Amino acid sequence: MQAWFWLLLPLAAASGWWAAQYSQKKRHASSKAVLNSAYGQGLNYLLNEEPDKATEVLVRMVEVDPDTVELHLALGSLFRRRGETDRAIRVHQNIIARSRLSAPLRAQATLELGRDFLRAGLLDRAEKLFLRLLDDSRLSGDACQHLVDLYQQEQEWRQAIASAERLAAGEPETWKPRIAQYYCELGETALQRQDTAEASALAQKALEQDAGCVRATLLKAQCLRRAGELHAAIEAWMTVEQQNSALLPEVLGEIRSCFEQAGETAAWEDYASGLVQRHAQLSGSRDSILESPVQSSLDRRTRYGCEKCGFSSRKLFWQCPGCRCWSSVKPIQAGSET
């Protein structure tokens, strides 16, 4: 009997091992099935723009498998989209605190945490995280773009320029016009300090970035006029006709004033008559252009609207107050609708 016992003992041990493995595989398959089902359900909610329901599903998925980092990342992003930045910050901080986290996932979690801080207005903490990611080839573009937005909020224009120049190397059409606007911001500040030389140099840098930047042309012309160079100022303002003729009403008053200050009223009338002939949108304003005051008479008729968000006003903004886009506010032709 004892001999049979020793023979059956290995068999019992093997059976126990097999049963344990089978049970583990069954639990794993069950968990995987739950995750797959929940993943599909959560994705469906996201596609249908139902973030509340998607959040509930992802919470359940995390409870089933707490080591699923990608789900935590998605969950944190959903919290941020819903405005629950405190919860998003906690989720992403918990991910970063994991000792076994791979470098790519840690970098992605760092980027998401930086976005949380930026959304929460914690700009100093966001800046540190984004700067840390500039050497990561996969995420440096996103980090750099967030830094531009951050410096723009802080009105740190030189730092915004430095970050935007990195992006302009790959997307010059998108970023060079924005860099020009940042130089104009610096230039207008210099002009307020009565530093016309610095303001003029910054206006020139803006034009080097974007030759069609009307704002830079206006800044340059103002500097020339303050320096007493009336004819150079007139020539600068006249280039607006080539840059964007729709913005001519912004400069006609200045041009006329300079002509009159130089004692060249006849030259002004010849120029104004030529403008009316060249531009149909000015034909109805002929008397307003030739008679004083030019700017006030045109201002009552001119309206501006943002091409991106539809914001409208009686004033020209270089950055839309509604959507914060640069150079998106344009004159609205008389009789047209926003």
Summary of the structure (lengths in Angstrom):
residues: 338
radius of gyration: 31.8
end to end distance: 98.4
largest distance: 129.7
contacts: 990
relative contact order: 0.04
helix: 73%
strand: 4%
